[in-house]
Amino acid sequence: MRHNKKGRKLGTDWSHTKAMKRSLVTALFLNDRIKTVEARAKEIRPQVDKIITWAKRGDLHSRRLAIAYLNDKELVREIFEKV
């Protein structure tokens, strides 16, 4: 049973699901649009909202959190400049 397991499994184990979500979020910010399954899109929505909230704050801590999640300094710089 999946007691206390939050979110969809998306047909993979936990580490692969985590990596897939991270790559989808990165691709979304790089290309401004992605084509994926609806379940995956619904699963990455909280992460995207969280990164946009960090960009709205714009402080150093938020920038470092975004860099740690996306692993791309140039992409984070671009996101923070747009917002």
N, CA and C atoms as an extended XYZ file, in Angstrom:
249
Properties=species:S:1:pos:R:3:atomname:S:1:resname:S:1:resid:I:1 pbc="F F F"
N         0.827       -1.190        0.000 N   MET     1
C         0.000        0.000        0.000 CA  MET     1
C         0.865        1.245        0.000 C   MET     1
N         0.313        2.323       -0.506 N   ARG     2
C         1.085        3.549       -0.660 CA  ARG     2
C         0.701        4.573        0.412 C   ARG     2
N         0.748        4.188        1.653 N   HIS     3
C         0.403        5.117        2.711 CA  HIS     3
C         1.430        6.243        2.787 C   HIS     3
N         0.956        7.460        2.943 N   ASN     4
C         1.794        8.657        3.094 CA  ASN     4
C         2.731        8.883        1.908 C   ASN     4
N         2.318        8.470        0.734 N   LYS     5
C         3.083        8.712       -0.483 CA  LYS     5
C         2.334        9.731       -1.317 C   LYS     5
N         2.891       10.925       -1.434 N   LYS     6
C         2.197       12.029       -2.079 CA  LYS     6
C         2.511       12.050       -3.572 C   LYS     6
N         1.520       12.324       -4.392 N   GLY     7
C         1.735       12.488       -5.819 CA  GLY     7
C         1.544       11.204       -6.604 C   GLY     7
N         1.574       11.354       -7.917 N   ARG     8
C         1.416       10.215       -8.810 CA  ARG     8
C         2.744        9.494       -8.994 C   ARG     8
N         2.662        8.219       -9.295 N   LYS     9
C         3.867        7.431       -9.503 CA  LYS     9
C         4.392        7.565      -10.928 C   LYS     9
N         3.521        7.811      -11.880 N   LEU    10
C         3.862        8.018      -13.286 CA  LEU    10
C         4.578        6.830      -13.913 C   LEU    10
N         4.328        5.640      -13.409 N   GLY    11
C         4.835        4.430      -14.024 CA  GLY    11
C         6.305        4.149      -13.800 C   GLY    11
N         6.953        4.854      -12.895 N   THR    12
C         8.374        4.651      -12.651 CA  THR    12
C         8.638        4.606      -11.153 C   THR    12
N         9.883        4.336      -10.790 N   ASP    13
C        10.233        4.390       -9.374 CA  ASP    13
C        10.453        5.847       -8.959 C   ASP    13
N        10.673        6.070       -7.685 N   TRP    14
C        10.693        7.426       -7.139 CA  TRP    14
C        11.823        8.273       -7.715 C   TRP    14
N        13.016        7.703       -7.828 N   SER    15
C        14.156        8.494       -8.302 CA  SER    15
C        13.970        8.893       -9.765 C   SER    15
N        13.425        8.000      -10.575 N   HIS    16
C        13.200        8.327      -11.981 CA  HIS    16
C        12.088        9.361      -12.130 C   HIS    16
N        11.056        9.251      -11.300 N   THR    17
C         9.973       10.239      -11.320 CA  THR    17
C        10.506       11.617      -10.958 C   THR    17
N        11.354       11.676       -9.939 N   LYS    18
C        11.945       12.947       -9.511 CA  LYS    18
C        12.802       13.559      -10.615 C   LYS    18
N        13.620       12.743      -11.263 N   ALA    19
C        14.474       13.228      -12.349 CA  ALA    19
C        13.636       13.670      -13.545 C   ALA    19
N        12.571       12.946      -13.838 N   MET    20
C        11.711       13.282      -14.964 CA  MET    20
C        10.999       14.614      -14.715 C   MET    20
N        10.523       14.823      -13.488 N   LYS    21
C         9.869       16.090      -13.155 CA  LYS    21
C        10.837       17.249      -13.296 C   LYS    21
N        12.063       17.064      -12.810 N   ARG    22
C        13.066       18.121      -12.885 CA  ARG    22
C        13.394       18.458      -14.332 C   ARG    22
N        13.519       17.451      -15.177 N   SER    23
C        13.828       17.714      -16.582 CA  SER    23
C        12.651       18.360      -17.313 C   SER    23
N        11.423       17.998      -16.951 N   LEU    24
C        10.252       18.618      -17.560 CA  LEU    24
C        10.145       20.090      -17.175 C   LEU    24
N        10.429       20.401      -15.911 N   VAL    25
C        10.384       21.792      -15.461 CA  VAL    25
C        11.456       22.605      -16.177 C   VAL    25
N        12.651       22.053      -16.302 N   THR    26
C        13.733       22.741      -17.008 CA  THR    26
C        13.373       22.967      -18.470 C   THR    26
N        12.807       21.953      -19.112 N   ALA    27
C        12.411       22.083      -20.509 CA  ALA    27
C        11.308       23.123      -20.678 C   ALA    27
N        10.397       23.183      -19.719 N   LEU    28
C         9.321       24.169      -19.792 CA  LEU    28
C         9.875       25.591      -19.723 C   LEU    28
N        10.818       25.830      -18.826 N   PHE    29
C        11.386       27.166      -18.723 CA  PHE    29
C        12.298       27.495      -19.903 C   PHE    29
N        12.947       26.499      -20.472 N   LEU    30
C        13.806       26.750      -21.630 CA  LEU    30
C        12.997       27.068      -22.882 C   LEU    30
N        11.916       26.320      -23.114 N   ASN    31
C        11.176       26.421      -24.369 CA  ASN    31
C         9.853       27.158      -24.257 C   ASN    31
N         9.449       27.542      -23.056 N   ASP    32
C         8.182       28.226      -22.786 CA  ASP    32
C         6.956       27.359      -23.074 C   ASP    32
N         7.145       26.176      -23.595 N   ARG    33
C         6.035       25.271      -23.880 CA  ARG    33
C         6.591       23.866      -24.048 C   ARG    33
N         5.874       22.885      -23.509 N   ILE    34
C         6.268       21.490      -23.703 CA  ILE    34
C         5.038       20.683      -24.083 C   ILE    34
N         5.282       19.558      -24.700 N   LYS    35
C         4.204       18.647      -25.068 CA  LYS    35
C         4.416       17.370      -24.272 C   LYS    35
N         3.471       17.078      -23.369 N   THR    36
C         3.607       15.919      -22.501 CA  THR    36
C         2.221       15.403      -22.123 C   THR    36
N         2.196       14.347      -21.374 N   VAL    37
C         0.954       13.743      -20.910 CA  VAL    37
C         0.337       14.647      -19.840 C   VAL    37
N        -0.977       14.667      -19.763 N   GLU    38
C        -1.673       15.554      -18.830 CA  GLU    38
C        -1.310       15.265      -17.377 C   GLU    38
N        -1.132       13.993      -17.021 N   ALA    39
C        -0.790       13.648      -15.645 CA  ALA    39
C         0.572       14.216      -15.265 C   ALA    39
N         1.530       14.146      -16.181 N   ARG    40
C         2.860       14.705      -15.906 CA  ARG    40
C         2.801       16.221      -15.797 C   ARG    40
N         2.005       16.840      -16.638 N   ALA    41
C         1.863       18.294      -16.583 CA  ALA    41
C         1.248       18.731      -15.262 C   ALA    41
N         0.283       17.990      -14.786 N   LYS    42
C        -0.333       18.317      -13.500 CA  LYS    42
C         0.641       18.112      -12.346 C   LYS    42
N         1.528       17.151      -12.482 N   GLU    43
C         2.491       16.883      -11.421 CA  GLU    43
C         3.586       17.945      -11.337 C   GLU    43
N         3.963       18.564      -12.451 N   ILE    44
C         5.038       19.557      -12.392 CA  ILE    44
C         4.525       20.952      -12.068 C   ILE    44
N         3.213       21.148      -12.077 N   ARG    45
C         2.656       22.468      -11.794 CA  ARG    45
C         3.113       23.052      -10.451 C   ARG    45
N         3.125       22.289       -9.339 N   PRO    46
C         3.591       22.885       -8.070 CA  PRO    46
C         5.041       23.339       -8.105 C   PRO    46
N         5.914       22.578       -8.768 N   GLN    47
C         7.319       22.978       -8.848 CA  GLN    47
C         7.473       24.244       -9.671 C   GLN    47
N         6.743       24.354      -10.759 N   VAL    48
C         6.824       25.544      -11.603 CA  VAL    48
C         6.327       26.765      -10.834 C   VAL    48
N         5.224       26.600      -10.118 N   ASP    49
C         4.701       27.706       -9.316 CA  ASP    49
C         5.687       28.125       -8.230 C   ASP    49
N         6.347       27.154       -7.628 N   LYS    50
C         7.311       27.454       -6.578 CA  LYS    50
C         8.497       28.244       -7.129 C   LYS    50
N         8.994       27.866       -8.306 N   ILE    51
C        10.122       28.579       -8.905 CA  ILE    51
C         9.719       29.993       -9.314 C   ILE    51
N         8.509       30.148       -9.818 N   ILE    52
C         8.031       31.488      -10.166 CA  ILE    52
C         7.895       32.355       -8.920 C   ILE    52
N         7.446       31.767       -7.817 N   THR    53
C         7.365       32.511       -6.558 CA  THR    53
C         8.743       32.931       -6.087 C   THR    53
N         9.726       32.038       -6.224 N   TRP    54
C        11.107       32.402       -5.866 CA  TRP    54
C        11.588       33.559       -6.724 C   TRP    54
N        11.248       33.524       -8.006 N   ALA    55
C        11.682       34.594       -8.910 CA  ALA    55
C        11.023       35.918       -8.549 C   ALA    55
N         9.778       35.883       -8.084 N   LYS    56
C         9.114       37.106       -7.667 CA  LYS    56
C         9.777       37.705       -6.434 C   LYS    56
N        10.239       36.835       -5.524 N   ARG    57
C        10.960       37.339       -4.353 CA  ARG    57
C        12.266       37.991       -4.786 C   ARG    57
N        13.023       37.270       -5.596 N   GLY    58
C        14.224       37.827       -6.190 CA  GLY    58
C        15.427       37.967       -5.274 C   GLY    58
N        15.369       37.427       -4.065 N   ASP    59
C        16.518       37.563       -3.177 CA  ASP    59
C        17.533       36.456       -3.443 C   ASP    59
N        18.654       36.543       -2.770 N   LEU    60
C        19.756       35.616       -3.006 CA  LEU    60
C        19.386       34.185       -2.630 C   LEU    60
N        18.689       34.030       -1.520 N   HIS    61
C        18.314       32.690       -1.078 CA  HIS    61
C        17.398       32.013       -2.102 C   HIS    61
N        16.446       32.761       -2.627 N   SER    62
C        15.535       32.211       -3.630 CA  SER    62
C        16.286       31.831       -4.898 C   SER    62
N        17.241       32.663       -5.286 N   ARG    63
C        18.042       32.376       -6.470 CA  ARG    63
C        18.854       31.091       -6.275 C   ARG    63
N        19.415       30.913       -5.103 N   ARG    64
C        20.207       29.707       -4.830 CA  ARG    64
C        19.325       28.465       -4.787 C   ARG    64
N        18.105       28.586       -4.253 N   LEU    65
C        17.184       27.457       -4.267 CA  LEU    65
C        16.831       27.061       -5.698 C   LEU    65
N        16.599       28.053       -6.547 N   ALA    66
C        16.263       27.771       -7.947 CA  ALA    66
C        17.442       27.136       -8.685 C   ALA    66
N        18.649       27.626       -8.410 N   ILE    67
C        19.840       27.035       -9.038 CA  ILE    67
C        20.012       25.589       -8.579 C   ILE    67
N        19.758       25.320       -7.312 N   ALA    68
C        19.884       23.956       -6.799 CA  ALA    68
C        18.859       23.029       -7.445 C   ALA    68
N        17.671       23.537       -7.745 N   TYR    69
C        16.644       22.690       -8.345 CA  TYR    69
C        16.864       22.506       -9.839 C   TYR    69
N        17.188       23.579      -10.560 N   LEU    70
C        17.284       23.514      -12.020 CA  LEU    70
C        18.680       23.152      -12.529 C   LEU    70
N        19.705       23.349      -11.727 N   ASN    71
C        21.096       23.045      -12.096 CA  ASN    71
C        21.565       23.815      -13.330 C   ASN    71
N        21.082       25.038      -13.509 N   ASP    72
C        21.480       25.845      -14.661 CA  ASP    72
C        21.430       27.320      -14.275 C   ASP    72
N        22.606       27.917      -14.051 N   LYS    73
C        22.672       29.303      -13.589 CA  LYS    73
C        22.128       30.281      -14.613 C   LYS    73
N        22.422       30.049      -15.887 N   GLU    74
C        21.965       30.964      -16.932 CA  GLU    74
C        20.439       30.942      -17.063 C   GLU    74
N        19.849       29.774      -16.950 N   LEU    75
C        18.395       29.665      -17.015 CA  LEU    75
C        17.751       30.388      -15.834 C   LEU    75
N        18.318       30.233      -14.656 N   VAL    76
C        17.787       30.905      -13.465 CA  VAL    76
C        17.924       32.419      -13.615 C   VAL    76
N        19.030       32.867      -14.140 N   ARG    77
C        19.227       34.310      -14.350 CA  ARG    77
C        18.156       34.853      -15.302 C   ARG    77
N        17.892       34.120      -16.355 N   GLU    78
C        16.884       34.535      -17.335 CA  GLU    78
C        15.485       34.575      -16.713 C   GLU    78
N        15.154       33.565      -15.917 N   ILE    79
C        13.846       33.525      -15.268 CA  ILE    79
C        13.695       34.696      -14.310 C   ILE    79
N        14.709       34.953      -13.511 N   PHE    80
C        14.631       36.030      -12.522 CA  PHE    80
C        14.579       37.407      -13.203 C   PHE    80
N        15.207       37.564      -14.364 N   GLU    81
C        15.128       38.832      -15.072 CA  GLU    81
C        13.746       39.061      -15.688 C   GLU    81
N        13.120       37.983      -16.199 N   LYS    82
C        11.795       38.114      -16.804 CA  LYS    82
C        10.744       38.496      -15.766 C   LYS    82
N        10.843       37.876      -14.596 N   VAL    83
C         9.838       38.144      -13.558 CA  VAL    83
C        10.249       39.368      -12.798 C   VAL    83
